[in-house]
Amino acid sequence: MVVPLPSYTLAAAPFLLLSTTTINTRRAVFRVSAVVVTALSSVPLFLLSGTTGGVMSMAIPSSRMELSESMREAVSQNILSSAKLIPLDIRRPDGNATTSVVERTDATISLQQAAVKHGGTPNSGSIAFVVRRPGCVLCREHGQQLSEFAAEQGKGGGPTFGFWGIVKETGVDDVGLSEFYQQHYTFPLYRDVDKVTYQALGNRKISLPTWNPFRLWKGYRTLSQRLAQKQLQGNLVGEGMVQGGVFVFDAQGTLRYAYPEETGVPLELEDLKAAMQQMAAVPTTALNDKDSKIEL
């Protein structure tokens, strides 16, 4: 059983511990020595560079939503659409019962099939949250943002997209996975058998943007305050180095936009909303009969 730790502990522990800090006000001396911890895989490092970008026009998706070369290649060669996904049956623990996460291997489907299955209203599509690590407090923050966004979409006659998610692994932190599903992102989840979705995103890994101790401390403080306000907690179990993101699929299950994860920075939901509105304004038609006929 994983015992949730305070959010400020989770934010600080994964990347750097300021092990020695001496401030001499007379001599204006500030010494900091950093020790890298073994739980580096859960690092909220990118947060230290600060929030990027501003509120984008709701009519035009920002450049961050454009497909990278690796993603375009994965789409054109049908590598992404044919990725194998195993549906997860996640059950809430009852009393002293152990959390149950069951892989329904008999119901394995392709990514394109999943995208079509979870599509929303006509002229819309589906949103897939590719999760870096479900026990990570920062991934839970993104999951909560997407859940709140999903609840608000469609009001005023706008398009309604279906939501679902993808994870890397099971059997490593099933308690954390169950918490993520029950409390932060209550949409169907799948395990990417060959991690094709992460490869399409470039297998991007978390990296440290600066060794400047002042920027490190400023980023840590900002993050701690934000997580405390949202009352979010998590753990440090599982693979957390390879980043995820958010995929936007059209009604035929073809990837149209992607939002690569910016670890530690809240999602710019206006960018996601702009992509969805753009798709609704220009209805997608099947490229050919083969693409339009997908067996579910």
NORPE-V223284 format. One record per residue. RES is the residue in three letters. SS is DSSP state (H for helix, E for strand, C for the rest). PHI is phi in degrees with one decimal (* if undefined). NEAR is the number of other ideal C-beta (glycine too) atoms within 12 Angstrom. Layout:
RES_SS_PHI_NEAR, RES_SS_PHI_NEAR
//
This chain:
MET_C_*_16, VAL_C_-89.1_23, VAL_C_-89.0_16, PRO_C_-58.7_22, LEU_E_-103.0_25, PRO_C_-57.1_19, SER_H_-60.3_29, TYR_H_-69.5_25, THR_H_-68.4_25, LEU_H_-66.3_40, ALA_H_-71.6_42, ALA_H_-85.9_34, ALA_H_-60.3_30, PRO_C_-65.5_38, PHE_C_-108.3_40, LEU_E_-144.1_30, LEU_E_-114.7_24, LEU_E_-80.4_24, SER_E_-75.4_15, THR_E_-138.5_13, THR_E_-133.1_17, THR_E_-123.0_14, ILE_E_-119.6_15, ASN_E_-109.1_10, THR_C_-64.2_8, ARG_C_-72.4_6, ARG_C_-94.8_9, ALA_C_54.4_9, VAL_E_-104.0_11, PHE_E_-131.3_17, ARG_E_-115.0_15, VAL_E_-133.7_21, SER_E_-119.6_16, ALA_E_-109.9_22, VAL_E_-122.4_16, VAL_E_-81.0_19, VAL_C_-91.0_20, THR_C_-68.9_13, ALA_C_-87.0_31, LEU_H_-59.3_23, SER_H_-65.2_31, SER_H_-103.8_39, VAL_C_-60.5_40, PRO_C_-90.8_50, LEU_C_-81.5_36, PHE_H_-65.0_29, LEU_H_-56.1_38, LEU_H_-70.9_35, SER_H_-88.7_25, GLY_C_90.6_18, THR_C_-69.3_19, THR_C_-107.4_21, GLY_C_76.8_20, GLY_C_-129.3_11, VAL_C_-74.0_13, MET_C_-91.4_24, SER_C_-60.6_15, MET_C_-73.2_21, ALA_C_-94.3_18, ILE_C_-126.6_18, PRO_C_-62.1_29, SER_C_-75.0_26, SER_H_-63.6_19, ARG_H_-66.0_28, MET_H_-87.9_34, GLU_C_-70.0_22, LEU_C_-72.0_30, SER_C_-75.3_24, GLU_H_-61.3_14, SER_H_-65.6_24, MET_H_-72.1_35, ARG_H_-61.7_20, GLU_H_-65.8_17, ALA_H_-64.2_31, VAL_H_-73.9_34, SER_H_-64.0_17, GLN_C_-94.8_15, ASN_C_60.1_21, ILE_C_-68.6_24, LEU_C_-72.8_40, SER_C_-62.0_34, SER_C_-93.9_26, ALA_C_-56.7_36, LYS_E_-85.6_27, LEU_E_-122.0_40, ILE_E_-104.3_30, PRO_E_-64.1_31, LEU_E_-109.9_37, ASP_E_-101.9_24, ILE_E_-108.5_33, ARG_E_-112.5_17, ARG_C_-70.7_18, PRO_C_-67.1_17, ASP_C_-114.2_10, GLY_C_66.9_7, ASN_C_-93.9_7, ALA_C_-68.5_12, THR_C_-80.4_15, THR_C_-57.3_29, SER_E_-111.4_21, VAL_E_-123.2_32, VAL_E_-111.4_22, GLU_E_-86.5_26, ARG_E_-90.0_19, THR_E_-61.6_17, ASP_E_-71.6_10, ALA_E_-112.1_21, THR_E_-57.4_22, ILE_E_-134.0_31, SER_E_-84.8_29, LEU_H_-62.7_41, GLN_H_-64.2_41, GLN_H_-62.9_28, ALA_H_-64.5_41, ALA_H_-63.2_44, VAL_H_-71.4_32, LYS_H_-58.7_27, HIS_C_-100.1_35, GLY_C_-65.7_33, GLY_C_-99.2_30, THR_C_-71.9_20, PRO_C_-54.5_15, ASN_C_62.8_24, SER_C_-122.8_35, GLY_E_163.7_42, SER_E_-143.2_42, ILE_E_-116.5_48, ALA_E_-113.0_47, PHE_E_-90.4_46, VAL_E_-88.3_49, VAL_C_-87.8_49, ARG_C_-68.5_48, ARG_C_-161.6_42, PRO_C_-61.0_48, GLY_C_-82.2_43, CYS_C_-70.8_49, VAL_H_-63.0_47, LEU_H_-75.6_48, CYS_H_-68.3_47, ARG_H_-67.3_38, GLU_H_-63.6_41, HIS_H_-64.9_44, GLY_H_-62.0_46, GLN_H_-67.1_31, GLN_H_-59.7_32, LEU_H_-66.3_39, SER_H_-63.9_28, GLU_H_-67.0_20, PHE_H_-65.1_32, ALA_H_-61.6_31, ALA_H_-69.2_15, GLU_H_-93.4_18, GLN_C_-66.4_29, GLY_C_86.9_21, LYS_C_-69.5_12, GLY_C_84.2_9, GLY_C_90.5_11, GLY_C_-74.5_22, PRO_C_-69.2_34, THR_C_-119.7_27, PHE_C_-95.2_41, GLY_E_-84.3_31, PHE_E_-120.1_38, TRP_E_-157.1_42, GLY_E_-148.3_44, ILE_E_-132.9_47, VAL_E_-124.4_49, LYS_C_-86.0_41, GLU_C_-149.3_30, THR_C_-132.0_35, GLY_C_78.5_19, VAL_C_-103.4_23, ASP_C_-144.9_33, ASP_H_-65.9_34, VAL_H_-65.7_31, GLY_H_-63.8_42, LEU_H_-64.5_43, SER_H_-64.6_34, GLU_H_-62.2_35, PHE_H_-59.2_46, TYR_H_-69.8_37, GLN_H_-76.7_25, GLN_H_-110.3_27, HIS_H_-125.8_35, TYR_C_-150.9_37, THR_C_-89.2_24, PHE_C_-123.2_33, PRO_C_-52.7_30, LEU_E_-119.8_40, TYR_E_-133.0_40, ARG_E_-101.7_41, ASP_E_-79.4_38, VAL_C_-55.6_25, ASP_C_-108.2_22, LYS_C_55.1_28, VAL_H_-65.4_33, THR_H_-64.9_50, TYR_H_-71.3_38, GLN_H_-66.5_24, ALA_H_-63.2_40, LEU_C_-80.3_35, GLY_C_95.6_24, ASN_C_49.4_25, ARG_C_-66.7_25, LYS_E_-114.5_23, ILE_C_-63.0_34, SER_C_-137.7_20, LEU_C_-84.0_25, PRO_C_-79.6_23, THR_C_-159.8_21, TRP_C_-107.1_17, ASN_C_-67.4_17, PRO_H_-63.6_23, PHE_H_-69.6_16, ARG_H_-69.1_21, LEU_H_-60.8_32, TRP_H_-66.5_25, LYS_H_-63.1_18, GLY_H_-64.9_33, TYR_H_-62.0_33, ARG_H_-65.9_20, THR_H_-63.1_25, LEU_H_-62.9_39, SER_H_-58.9_27, GLN_H_-64.9_17, ARG_H_-66.2_27, LEU_H_-67.0_32, ALA_H_-65.1_20, GLN_H_-64.6_14, LYS_H_-87.1_25, GLN_C_55.3_18, LEU_C_-99.4_36, GLN_C_-136.3_30, GLY_E_-161.8_46, ASN_C_-142.6_38, LEU_C_-119.1_34, VAL_C_-98.5_30, GLY_C_105.0_31, GLU_C_-75.8_30, GLY_C_-134.0_40, MET_C_-84.8_26, VAL_E_-77.6_33, GLN_C_-79.0_42, GLY_C_-110.4_44, GLY_E_163.3_40, VAL_E_-128.7_46, PHE_E_-103.7_49, VAL_E_-119.0_45, PHE_E_-106.3_43, ASP_E_-86.2_39, ALA_C_-65.4_33, GLN_C_-90.7_31, GLY_C_82.0_41, THR_C_-96.2_36, LEU_E_-67.8_44, ARG_E_-109.9_36, TYR_E_-140.4_39, ALA_E_-145.9_42, TYR_E_-119.4_44, PRO_E_-61.4_37, GLU_C_-60.2_40, GLU_C_-115.8_33, THR_C_-58.0_41, GLY_C_91.8_41, VAL_C_-108.4_30, PRO_C_-57.9_34, LEU_C_-64.9_35, GLU_C_-86.6_29, LEU_H_-66.8_29, GLU_H_-64.3_26, ASP_H_-66.4_36, LEU_H_-65.5_41, LYS_H_-63.6_38, ALA_H_-62.7_30, ALA_H_-64.1_41, MET_H_-64.8_42, GLN_H_-67.6_32, GLN_H_-63.4_30, MET_H_-67.1_36, ALA_H_-69.2_30, ALA_H_-74.3_18, VAL_C_-121.6_19, PRO_C_-53.4_17, THR_C_-87.6_29, THR_C_-114.2_14, ALA_C_-65.0_18, LEU_C_-72.3_17, ASN_C_-160.2_10, ASP_H_-60.5_10, LYS_H_-63.1_13, ASP_H_-70.6_20, SER_H_-84.6_18, LYS_C_-107.4_15, ILE_C_-118.0_25, GLU_C_-78.3_12, LEU_C_-104.6_15
//
